[in-house]
C-alpha cells in the first residue's frame, strides 16, 4: 500500500511548467533518489509530495496518520531558540543522554556546537546541520531530504548514509552527491521536462539504464529518420507524382517534419589548452600555518615540507574546520605562512575557485562579467567569443543579459567557473567546485578535468567527484602534516575511525590510571597516616589483575606507544621523500610500497594497543 499518491499533478512557477500531469506513488520502506537539472522541478516535486506546496491541478493523498519529516532548503529555524531546544525539544537530559541513537546523531552532526547557543548566532551550515539533527531524532514513516549533504564533510556524509540505511522509514532524497545516492537509494526518479522518469536501482544502475534507453531510442529515431527521408524524397518528386499518391502520405510526411524534436539542452564545457608548466609548481619549505593567522586559530600545517609537481591531480581531505580552504589560500598567495616559505614556479598561471560567490559584481550583466576577463578565446583552431562560450554553458539568448545578482546559486557557480577558465590557467585550485551544480553539469566538469593537463588541487566533500578527477588524496588529520592516502577516501575514513577510537581509549586509560593512583594513595594515608611502604601488600589491580600484572600491561602500552611514535616519524619522512621524488615514478613506487608497509605495521600495533587496553579494562 502506498504512503503517498500523486494523481495527474501539474504545477508551474510563472509561465514555466515544472510538473506536468505526473502520477506516482511511494510505498512503505521505498528508498528513492531524485535527480535532474537545477530548476527542473526536483524541489517542487518534494514539496508537493510532502504537502508543503499545493499543486495547481491534480490530487495528492497521504495515508491517515502519516508522519512526514521534510528537510527543505529553506531556513525555518526559530532564531531565538537554542540548539538544544530545537533538536531535543522537551526531552529531559536523562532521556536523550541514555538513548544511543540520539547520542550518535548529536555526535556526528552537531558534536562541535554548543547546545545552549542561539540559532541566530550559528552559521548557515551549522543551522542546516541542526535542522537535519532535529529531523533525524524524531520518528517518521516518510523522510524527505532536499540536498542533505550540503555543509557536511566526507566523514559525516558516510555516517548519514549508514544511519539512513539502518532506518525502516521510506526515504525520498534530492542530492547531487552520486556516491550518497548509490549508498541510500534503491530506485531513482529523474525529473525532466515536467515528467518523472523512473528507474530501478541507485545512481550507477540509473546511468546504465538511461544509457540503454538512449540506445533503444536512438535506434527507433534512426528508423524514424529513414522513413522521414523517404517521405521527403517522395514529396519532392513534383505535383504530378503527388496527385497520383494517396493524400495520407503527404500528411504523414508533414507530421514527421512538424514533430521533429528539438535537441535536448545540455551544458557543455570546453577543453581549454593549458600553458606549459616547468618542473616546479609549488615548493613548501618548513611551512607553519594557523587558520586564523600567525599563532591564531587551529594549527593547520606544522613545519611542513612538500612539493607539488606538474600534472599532479590531488584531492585534499579533512573534516570541516581542519584548514583545507586555508591551504588553498596559502597556495593562492592570499594568506602568508606563519613561518617557512612557499615558492611558486615561474611558469604558473593560477586560477583559484573559492567558495565565496561574493567575488562576482552583482550589478554587472552576465556577458559583461565574462568579457571583463577576455572577449575572445582561441580554442584549438577556432576562436570563440564570450557570448558563444556562455551559450554553450547554458546561458542562451536573453540569459546573457541577466544581472549577476539575479542568478541562482548554480548559475553563479557556472559563471564563476567560466570566468576562471577564460583566463587559460595551468594550475587550478578548486574549493568545493560541486556546490550548487546539478549532476549533468558535474558530468561535464568531470569530462573537462579528465582531459585537462595542468596541476589540479581539489577540495570537495563530493566523494564521487573527488575520486573521479584526482589521482591521489592527501589528508589534514589535525597533526599539522599532509598524510598521503594510498587507499583514498576509504583509507581516510578508516584512519579517522581508528584515530577516534584510540584517542578515546588513551584518554580513558590516562583518566583511570590517575584515578587509581590517587584513590590508592588516599586510602593508604587514611588507614596508616602515611604513604604505603614497600613492605605493604600491593593493592589488587583492575578486573582481578594483580598489581604486578597491571604494571606489566601498562609497560606494554608504553612500549606500543613508542613504536607508534617511531612509525609516525618514518611516515612523515616518507611523505617528504615522496614530495621530493614527485617526477621520479620508479622511486615513487618504491616509496609507496614502503608507506603501505608502515601503514600495515601501524594497524597491527594499534590493534595490539587496543587489546592490551581491553585487558586492563581501560
ZASE-158343 format. One line per 10 residues: their letters; for each residue y, x, z of C-alpha. Coordinates in pm, whole numbers, plus 50000, padded with zeros to 5 digits. Each point is the difference from the previous one (the first is absolute). Example, Ala and Ser with C-alpha at 12.3 -4.5 7.8 and 13.67 -1.06 7.14 Angstrom:
BEGIN
AS) 49550/51230/50780 | 50344/50137/49934
END
This chain:
BEGIN
XXXXXXXXXX) 50000/50000/50000 | 50344/50131/49907 | 50258/50075/50268 | 50286/49952/49752 | 50017/49825/49662 | 50271/50022/49733 | 49997/49728/49736 | 50216/50032/49686 | 50268/50193/50187 | 50314/50112/49816
XXXXXXXXXX) 50303/50177/50140 | 50304/50171/49851 | 50306/50188/50116 | 50287/49895/49777 | 49883/49997/49639 | 49710/50240/50064 | 49658/49836/50060 | 49794/50202/50248 | 49703/49764/50038 | 49899/49761/49723
XXXXXXXXXX) 49737/49731/50061 | 49794/50221/50235 | 49687/49857/50164 | 49789/50206/50239 | 49838/50005/50342 | 49932/50241/50287 | 49666/49983/50178 | 49931/50095/50361 | 49943/50376/50031 | 50124/50084/49648
XXXXXXXXXX) 50175/50336/49954 | 50253/49980/49716 | 50233/50269/49868 | 50300/49886/49793 | 50148/50223/49729 | 50265/49960/49730 | 50340/50116/49881 | 50294/50010/50240 | 50183/49669/49968 | 49694/49843/49838
XXXXXXXXXX) 49928/49746/50275 | 49770/50171/50251 | 50223/49934/50303 | 50068/49646/49877 | 49625/49935/49977 | 49946/50119/50359 | 50295/49795/50126 | 49870/49686/49828 | 49645/50051/50132 | 50131/50063/50354
XXXXXXXXXX) 50215/49688/49987 | 50323/50198/50039 | 50126/49885/49656 | 49955/49652/49855 | 49909/50011/49629 | 50209/49820/49739 | 49697/49803/49885 | 49635/49974/50098 | 49826/49975/50335 | 49901/50247/50274
XXXXXXXXXX) 49751/49886/50264 | 49886/50178/50319 | 49697/49919/50212 | 50090/49810/50314 | 50083/50242/50283 | 50006/50304/49767 | 50150/50303/50176 | 50196/50208/49748 | 50153/50340/50076 | 50259/50101/49737
XXXXXXXXXX) 50174/50338/49989 | 50284/49957/49751 | 50239/50269/49881 | 50291/49826/50173 | 50108/50127/50341 | 49967/49698/50229 | 49983/50165/50344 | 50232/49886/50276 | 50252/50286/50032 | 50041/49941/50376
XXXXXXXXXX) 49627/49994/50080 | 49820/50312/50119 | 49698/50150/49826 | 49784/49883/50289 | 50130/49643/49981 | 49947/49986/49623 | 49652/50151/49988 | 49845/49889/50329 | 50193/49680/50066 | 49911/49858/50338
XXXXXXXXXX) 49683/50206/50051 | 49978/50150/50347 | 49955/50378/50007 | 49646/49980/50140 | 49906/49768/49709 | 50113/50223/49715 | 49929/50332/50174 | 49640/49894/50053 | 49949/49892/49638 | 49876/50289/49787
XXXXXXXXXX) 50098/49829/49672 | 50359/49953/50119 | 50019/50358/50129 | 49882/50134/49663 | 50259/49797/49810 | 50279/50120/50228 | 49887/50363/49985 | 49960/50015/49622 | 50307/49803/49893 | 50267/50032/50270
XXXXXXXXXX) 49867/50268/50233 | 50319/50202/49948 | 50232/49711/50095 | 50146/49909/50338 | 49866/49653/50083 | 50329/49920/50173 | 50214/50092/49697 | 50201/49719/49839 | 49902/49905/49646 | 50361/50048/49886
XXXXXXXXXX) 49984/50368/50103 | 49694/50075/49785 | 49997/50142/49646 | 49884/49781/49711 | 49659/50170/49998 | 49957/49959/50376 | 50087/49631/49978 | 49749/49959/49718 | 49723/50162/50205 | 50094/49782/50298
XXXXXXXXXX) 49967/49684/49789 | 49661/50114/49869 | 49875/50072/50354 | 50117/49656/50112 | 49803/49834/49719 | 49680/50198/50056 | 49987/49931/50375 | 49986/49624/49939 | 49688/49824/49870 | 50020/49852/49648
XXXXXXXXXX) 49768/49829/49754 | 50202/50137/49708 | 50204/50323/50003 | 50258/50049/49724 | 50171/50338/49969 | 50283/50087/49761 | 50013/50381/49958 | 49857/50081/50347 | 49969/50375/49931 | 50376/50050/49961
XXXXXXXXXX) 50125/50235/50277 | 49644/50097/50101 | 49871/50356/49967 | 49659/50084/49853 | 49834/49997/50341 | 50134/49655/50093 | 49905/49860/49659 | 49641/50121/50046 | 49989/49840/50346 | 50145/49670/49868
XXXXXXXXXX) 49738/49985/49724 | 49721/50046/50256 | 50154/49745/50235 | 50032/49733/49731 | 49644/50066/49882 | 49874/49929/50352 | 50173/49660/50024 | 49832/49678/49888 | 50323/49837/49879 | 50064/49933/49633
XXXXXXXXXX) 50248/50249/49858 | 50254/49992/49717 | 50199/50320/49957 | 50270/50112/49757 | 50027/50377/49979 | 50058/50277/49747 | 49770/50228/50204 | 49687/50011/49784 | 49787/50187/50253 | 50081/49731/50256
XXXXXXXXXX) 49918/49724/49748 | 49657/50152/49939 | 49940/50037/50374 | 50081/49640/50103 | 49952/49767/49702 | 49692/49855/49831 | 50194/49793/49744 | 50319/50073/49806 | 50265/49761/49874 | 50244/50118/49734
XXXXXXXXXX) 50322/49800/49970 | 50114/50024/49638 | 50214/49772/49785 | 49996/49726/50263 | 49620/49994/50016 | 49751/50139/50254 | 49714/50184/49834 | 49702/50050/50228 | 49760/50295/50015 | 49702/50083/50219
XXXXXXXXXX) 50019/50316/50210 | 50277/50226/50126 | 50246/50207/49800 | 49746/50227/49826 | 49788/49701/49893 | 50315/49819/49886 | 50102/50292/49776 | 49654/50012/49841 | 49984/49622/49952 | 50350/49987/49856
XXXXXXXXXX) 49917/50278/49755 | 49692/49807/49889 | 50203/49681/49957 | 50254/50195/49796 | 49721/50140/49779 | 49859/49653/49935 | 50350/49861/49937 | 50073/50288/49761 | 49683/49925/49802 | 50093/49632/49982
XXXXXXXXXX) 50356/50093/49901 | 49874/50228/49723 | 49792/49711/49862 | 50305/49773/50024 | 50219/50258/49826 | 49747/50034/49718 | 50004/49624/49953 | 50380/50002/50008 | 50020/50268/49732 | 49767/49802/49774
XXXXXXXXXX) 50205/49685/50048 | 50328/50181/49933 | 49853/50150/49683 | 49895/49652/49890 | 50348/49860/50071 | 50155/50271/49782 | 49800/49910/49690 | 50271/49761/49889 | 50063/49628/49968 | 49725/49930/49742
XXXXXXXXXX) 49737/50140/50232 | 50147/49818/50296 | 49987/49663/49829 | 49634/50051/49925 | 49915/50079/50365 | 49966/49758/50290 | 50319/49949/50196 | 49831/50089/50332 | 49960/50360/49879 | 50381/50038/49980
XXXXXXXXXX) 50047/49837/50339 | 49733/50224/50157 | 50165/50316/49866 | 50344/49895/50119 | 49859/49920/50344 | 49846/50348/50021 | 50332/50165/49917 | 50192/49778/50243 | 49754/50074/50282 | 50013/50377/49961
XXXXXXXXXX) 50036/50108/50367 | 50285/50236/50097 | 49901/50346/50116 | 49952/49999/50375 | 50289/50178/50170 | 49887/50333/50146 | 50189/50266/50191 | 49978/50328/49810 | 50090/50339/50141 | 50067/50287/49761
XXXXXXXXXX) 49837/50338/50045 | 50292/50234/50045 | 49967/50362/49895 | 50025/50233/50297 | 50209/50316/49984 | 49822/50332/50045 | 49929/50109/50355 | 49972/50359/50118 | 49744/50135/50242 | 50201/49904/50306
XXXXXXXXXX) 50081/49639/50073 | 50046/50003/50379 | 49941/50279/50248 | 50027/49905/50369 | 50025/50302/50226 | 49961/49958/50378 | 50171/49659/49988 | 50065/49791/50310 | 50131/49646/49959 | 50081/49715/50239
XXXXXXXXXX) 50038/49645/49870 | 50341/49949/50160 | 50153/50338/49920 | 49975/50339/50177 | 49816/49947/50329 | 50045/49621/49978 | 49728/49741/49956 | 49628/50058/49939 | 49881/50341/49882 | 49890/49968/49638
XXXXXXXXXX) 49934/50360/49892 | 49942/50292/50234 | 50042/50344/49839 | 49824/49881/49687 | 49934/50231/49705 | 49894/49819/49684 | 50036/50017/49622 | 50012/49727/49737 | 49905/50115/49651 | 50060/49866/49647
XXXXXXXXXX) 49791/49699/49906 | 49887/49926/50356 | 49954/49633/50085 | 50011/49955/50375 | 49982/49689/50216 | 50168/50030/50341 | 49841/49782/50270 | 50092/49924/50360 | 50068/49716/50239 | 50337/49826/49986
XXXXXXXXXX) 50256/50224/50167 | 49801/50321/49947 | 50273/50146/49780 | 49874/49952/49644 | 50339/49889/49870 | 50162/50289/50190 | 49777/50247/49811 | 50106/49849/49667 | 50366/50017/50102 | 49946/50365/50095
XXXXXXXXXX) 49858/50072/49655 | 50284/49804/49840 | 50248/50217/50195 | 50165/49698/50162 | 49905/50136/50343 | 49974/50361/50115 | 49719/50156/50205 | 50063/50081/50366 | 49861/50346/49933 | 49845/50187/49707
XXXXXXXXXX) 50085/49962/49634 | 49909/49779/49705 | 50009/50174/49661 | 50012/49778/49691 | 49900/50138/49659 | 50282/50071/49754 | 49851/49775/49731 | 49953/49696/50224 | 50158/49677/49873 | 49960/49774/50301
XXXXXXXXXX) 49991/49621/50027 | 49971/49835/50342 | 49912/49631/50032 | 50091/49899/50353 | 49927/49671/50177 | 50367/49907/50009 | 50110/49759/49728 | 50359/50033/50121 | 50038/50305/49776 | 50061/49761/49708
XXXXXXXXXX) 50357/49876/49948 | 49967/49621/50051 | 50309/49929/49788 | 49877/50168/49681 | 49811/49827/49722 | 49637/50101/49949 | 50071/50168/49666 | 50305/50184/50141 | 49790/50125/50291 | 49758/50169/49758
XXXXXXXXXX) 50263/50124/49755 | 50185/50185/50274 | 49694/50229/50014 | 49945/50026/49625 | 50065/49773/49700 | 49727/50139/49777 | 49673/50176/50066 | 49784/50192/49757 | 49638/49894/50047 | 49774/50189/49763
XXXXXXXXXX) 50154/49972/49652 | 50190/49682/50075 | 50331/49949/50174 | 50017/49699/50232 | 50316/49836/50127 | 50035/49893/50363 | 49991/49639/49881 | 49671/50051/49814 | 49839/50165/50303 | 50120/49721/50229
XXXXXXXXXX) 49845/49747/49765 | 49667/50179/50017 | 50023/49987/50379 | 50038/49624/50001 | 50382/49972/49996 | 50039/49796/49683 | 50316/49861/49844 | 50239/49855/50255 | 49805/50158/50288 | 50165/50332/49908
XXXXXXXXXX) 50339/49852/50084 | 49903/49880/50345 | 50194/50147/50290 | 49775/50241/50193 | 50078/49822/50326 | 49837/49682/49865 | 49666/50166/49918 | 49683/49938/50199 | 49842/50284/50196 | 49741/50063/49730
XXXXXXXXXX) 50262/50002/49723 | 50220/50243/50192 | 49700/50224/50062 | 49922/50005/49627 | 50362/50078/49919 | 50007/50280/50256 | 49682/50148/49852 | 50138/49983/49645 | 50323/50175/50104 | 49792/50271/50162
XXXXXXXXXX) 49782/50055/49691 | 50299/49993/49763 | 50109/50332/50151 | 49681/50161/49858 | 49876/50168/50321 | 49709/50239/50037 | 49957/49950/50377 | 49966/49652/50145 | 50035/49918/50370 | 49894/49637/50037
XXXXXXXXXX) 50045/49823/50335 | 49805/49672/50002 | 50049/49934/49626 | 49769/49696/50010 | 50231/49795/50223 | 50087/49668/49830 | 49802/50080/49684 | 49741/49756/49872 | 49654/50114/49894 | 50081/50002/49627
XXXXXXXXXX) 50295/50232/50058 | 49786/50216/50229 | 49743/50034/49722 | 50274/50112/49761 | 50141/50246/50252 | 49654/50147/50055 | 49957/50032/49626 | 50329/50188/49980 | 49914/50235/50285 | 49647/50059/49866
XXXXXXXXXX) 50145/50183/49701 | 50304/50154/50168 | 49970/50380/50013 | 50254/50081/50273 | 49962/50049/50376 | 49961/49679/50198 | 50034/49955/50376 | 49928/49643/50102 | 50035/49799/50320 | 49831/49660/49979
XXXXXXXXXX) 49818/49756/50224 | 49826/49864/49687 | 49663/50167/50027 | 49885/49900/49651 | 50317/50139/49840 | 49989/50315/50212 | 49643/50088/49907 | 50057/49910/49636 | 50299/50224/49922 | 49954/50302/50231
XXXXXXXXXX) 49748/50284/49995 | 50003/50081/50371 | 50139/49866/50325 | 50166/50171/50296 | 50077/49838/50334 | 50256/50020/50276 | 49785/49963/50311 | 50271/50065/50257 | 49925/50371/50052 | 50281/50129/49779
XXXXXXXXXX) 49759/50102/49724 | 49905/49869/49658 | 49624/49944/50021 | 49807/50006/49673 | 49761/49705/49961 | 49715/50090/49762 | 49850/49655/50068 | 50323/49815/49925 | 50104/49684/50184 | 49652/49946/50147
XXXXXXXXXX) 50014/50341/50166 | 50349/49925/50132 | 49883/49676/50162 | 49695/50174/50149 | 50210/50285/50141 | 50255/49758/50143 | 49725/49796/50165 | 49829/50311/50138 | 50330/50141/50121 | 50093/49676/50176
XXXXXXXXXX) 49661/49979/50169 | 50013/50364/50108 | 50355/49968/50134 | 49897/49700/50204 | 49692/50181/50131 | 50194/50313/50089 | 50270/49799/50172 | 49732/49818/50197 | 49826/50326/50090 | 50326/50158/50121
XXXXXXXXXX) 50091/49694/50206 | 49654/49978/50155 | 49992/50368/50085 | 50339/49985/50168 | 49910/49687/50194 | 49663/50136/50114 | 50151/50325/50126 | 50283/49827/50185 | 49768/49743/50162 | 49755/50268/50114
XXXXXXXXXX) 50277/50210/50150 | 50152/49703/50182 | 49659/49890/50130 | 49920/50349/50133 | 50342/50037/50162 | 49964/49662/50168 | 49655/50082/50138 | 50046/50359/50115 | 50377/50049/50001 | 49972/50291/49756
XXXXXXXXXX) 49880/50073/49645 | 49622/50018/49959 | 49852/50347/50045 | 49742/50163/49779 | 49735/49905/50257 | 50076/49630/49975 | 49753/49798/49796 | 50120/49932/49646 | 50099/49640/49928 | 49790/49807/49754
XXXXXXXXXX) 50116/50008/49639 | 50058/49705/49763 | 49719/49768/49896 | 49748/50160/50234 | 50075/50356/49885 | 50003/50277/50256 | 50320/50199/50040 | 49834/50295/49827 | 49896/49789/49701 | 50348/49859/49972
XXXXXXXXXX) 50154/50350/50007 | 49762/50115/49724 | 50085/49702/49781 | 50372/50056/50046 | 49954/50365/49905 | 49818/49879/49687 | 50293/49769/49919 | 50242/50290/50030 | 49781/50217/49776 | 49984/49730/49731
XXXXXXXXXX) 50376/49951/50014 | 50054/50374/49949 | 49771/49990/49696 | 50194/49706/49859 | 50326/50191/50046 | 49859/50299/49810 | 49878/49781/49716 | 50339/49831/49980 | 50165/50342/49969 | 49760/50093/49719
XXXXXXXXXX) 50074/49669/49833 | 50374/50072/50012 | 49951/50344/49847 | 49785/49850/49726 | 50272/49750/49912 | 50247/50286/49966 | 49755/50196/49783 | 49942/49698/49777 | 50373/49959/49956 | 50033/50363/49894
XXXXXXXXXX) 49707/49963/49756 | 50132/49678/49846 | 49947/50128/49643 | 49675/50190/50061 | 49741/49725/49959 | 49702/50226/50065 | 50156/50115/50327 | 50089/49640/50088 | 49636/49899/49954 | 49886/50268/50244
XXXXXXXXXX) 50265/49909/50255 | 49922/49631/49965 | 49631/50063/50070 | 50095/50200/50312 | 50232/49719/50111 | 49723/49745/49964 | 49772/50221/50210 | 50263/50025/50274 | 50053/49624/49991 | 49625/49947/50043
XXXXXXXXXX) 49995/50245/50294 | 50291/49816/50163 | 49819/49668/49959 | 49689/50145/50166 | 50193/50151/50292 | 50204/49681/50049 | 49674/49805/50020 | 49871/50248/50263 | 50326/49964/50192 | 49969/49622/50005
XXXXXXXX) 49635/50020/50109 | 50090/50239/50284 | 50287/49776/50108 | 49758/49705/50003 | 49762/50188/50230 | 50290/50061/50235 | 50087/49634/49987 | 50355/50082/49879
END
